[in-house]
């Protein structure tokens, strides 16, 4: 049969359409990219009548691999599965493949290469299929001859991410046709191969989308399985969730460490730190903990070779005995607080690469590859790469594990709180009963002192009540002047110490000085206490195993000591017992002073009747002093009761506050579900419509989050007020202890917040804080808070009075009322400087000289007692050995300068 040119053209057109049709059908009916590529090379080879057609894919390191191939009658050797080094395809050729989609045709016999760009380099527009021939590099010719190729056609295959519209295409691979004999490549054939390459690009994009979809589906399924295990109450399945995560990441092991409880969950291969690193748990090693402290919230760290990480050099010793090489670390946080870490391990493995030929890298630029004999390269110690989808899964699991661990911790806290609630109630009931009993005894002793002026009777009553209340073996009163025990009360068959004289060498004169400064001596065990040998032998001679000593001070002198002995066994003296004994010591001092005054009055009555009025006045002052002391004790008891109530309020408020955030999240999730229902079911049933209308649904959806927010603000306010009251009162901090004075200042300002806000008559007062980096100070915290309260209250009064006077002036310009607070440490770090100033009206020189005098005040009647600054001066100067000064000038405001030592010069021993 004879074919005309027209019939040949028609046949070629039919072949072309058949080829493209088969390609499109293959892409439509198959989701397997490898199957599509295999079909493509086979159809292209038949269409071109080529000896070999292959698809060459580039790897991330620049090398390439033949992944699909079709050969005709073994005219050329197979290259399928073989890899080619980076240098086999020059970088400039790769750039032209990607930039202009350049096709290349090599005619080995004529030493020429034809170049056919798909689009213009300058404009980017698609061009007609034209071929421009030029001389080819001899190295390229020798390379093809070594492969047995006489004619070559190369068409680039690009890859573009369809999910990212702005993403630029990348060079995915090459479609290559080889002939073992010279052959002319036609423009029509180039055009057809370009269309085939376009279809392959569609198949690649389709495969990428399918892979991403399957990966996302697997990731979501894993998250759902893990989430189910993590939220099984009352006991969440952390071990099962860990195993599920390790399986999802194709790991050989992993571990979950919880910082809050120091629990460790493990599965699979595990590292073991050597004993010389002190701690066998890797998460508790200082290097690991420092690393976790530097990790930001939400970050996921992964490596394919942990032995190459500098910060793991020491910890890597624990992995030597395991096959672990790949490591992923997911630090877990809850509200910026580190709560644990999840680690995934991947095993090392060996890889074998089949290279097409072997040549020296340093000679690749000047000599071609003469031989394509196969050689195998083995790489040891390899680990699977952590893919982007692995990181996405890890970030999703981060939230679920963090929330589950925090919920478990809160659940255990609630369980512990419920378990201890009854015990706490019993303890508080016992403390209240004990406090009531102490108060009753103190009242009885006080009334007895009032009812009699007989010193011996009063002192005997004190030791009798104290012994019964403390349930001790012996209570005595020791007179320092005579060095005798003058009163005692004994329970049991213990020897009497009445009239026993203490050896003078055992108690140096500095003991009296310490007791005059308020020293309280607490000895829980005579055998282990820090005592000199003479003192210990003296106490053992009295059968004493524990003792509690408080001074009886009259003025600045020590009259004697009130002492409780425990003879049966050592005893831990409680704070309440110490406070009671101290108060009774003060009452004993009053009784002694009262008896002494009475005796002096009786002796002086016969000498001068004109002193009777003065004596009556003195007795009246004494009674007033007693009344003030009784009032002070009542207020102290009331303060303890208020602090206890504030503490009990704080517990339910913390529970409400801690659960409001979760309630808010749950409401948001429910509202989101309602929105989805409205979106997907816009026409609900008539009964639902009526219910929505009846409850004003839109207003409810809008107002419900606002209600939750207002509840959060309210509960936060209550917590702040309760915390400030407890911190300000510091009823449990009557002794010297290290505190943060910034906290005391802030709590005082919070209590005075209602006065700082201003009202319709006065503008708000601005508080400027200039806090320095100060250490904790050893001081009487409650008394220091009283100083701050007095100074701030006076400053607010001065600003309100001064501001009111300025407002009365017509068209007067007055500054914004301001209180400035500054804290610093002295150059030698031994003293703390506190400066508090206001921009009020200031003081005259006469007023400034008297502000620290008791009962002096410039305020109107009923507005002040004149004791605030006097008491503050006493607290700073006498209690803390500090300095308190006032700097003021009329019209320029007032500044108080407070300077106290960071550590007191003489520490009180209790």
Secondary structure as UniProt FT lines:
FT   HELIX           5..29
FT   HELIX           33..48
FT   STRAND          52..58
FT   TURN            60..61
FT   STRAND          64..71
FT   TURN            73..74
FT   TURN            80..81
FT   STRAND          83..84
FT   HELIX           86..88
FT   HELIX           91..100
FT   STRAND          103..107
FT   TURN            108..111
FT   STRAND          112..116
FT   TURN            121..123
FT   STRAND          132..135
FT   HELIX           138..146
FT   TURN            147..148
FT   STRAND          151..159
FT   TURN            162..163
FT   TURN            165..166
FT   STRAND          170..179
FT   HELIX           187..230
FT   HELIX           238..248
FT   TURN            249..250
FT   STRAND          253..258
FT   TURN            259..262
FT   STRAND          263..268
FT   HELIX           275..277
FT   HELIX           282..284
FT   HELIX           286..294
FT   TURN            297..298
FT   STRAND          300..303
FT   HELIX           306..308
FT   HELIX           310..312
FT   TURN            313..314
FT   HELIX           315..319
FT   TURN            320..321
FT   STRAND          324..334
FT   TURN            335..336
FT   STRAND          337..347
FT   STRAND          349..356
FT   HELIX           361..363
FT   TURN            364..366
FT   STRAND          374..382
FT   HELIX           388..451
FT   HELIX           455..470
FT   STRAND          474..479
FT   TURN            480..483
FT   STRAND          484..490
FT   TURN            498..499
FT   HELIX           504..506
FT   HELIX           509..516
FT   TURN            517..518
FT   STRAND          520..523
FT   TURN            526..528
FT   HELIX           533..541
FT   TURN            542..543
FT   STRAND          546..554
FT   TURN            555..556
FT   STRAND          557..566
FT   HELIX           575..605
FT   TURN            606..607
FT   HELIX           609..611
FT   HELIX           612..680
FT   HELIX           686..694
FT   TURN            695..696
FT   HELIX           697..729
FT   TURN            731..732
FT   STRAND          736..739
FT   HELIX           741..751
FT   HELIX           753..756
FT   STRAND          766..770
FT   STRAND          777..780
FT   HELIX           781..808
FT   TURN            810..811
FT   STRAND          818..825
FT   TURN            827..828
FT   STRAND          831..838
FT   HELIX           845..850
FT   TURN            851..852
FT   TURN            854..855
FT   TURN            861..863
FT   HELIX           868..874
FT   HELIX           875..879
FT   STRAND          883..888
FT   TURN            890..891
FT   STRAND          894..901
//
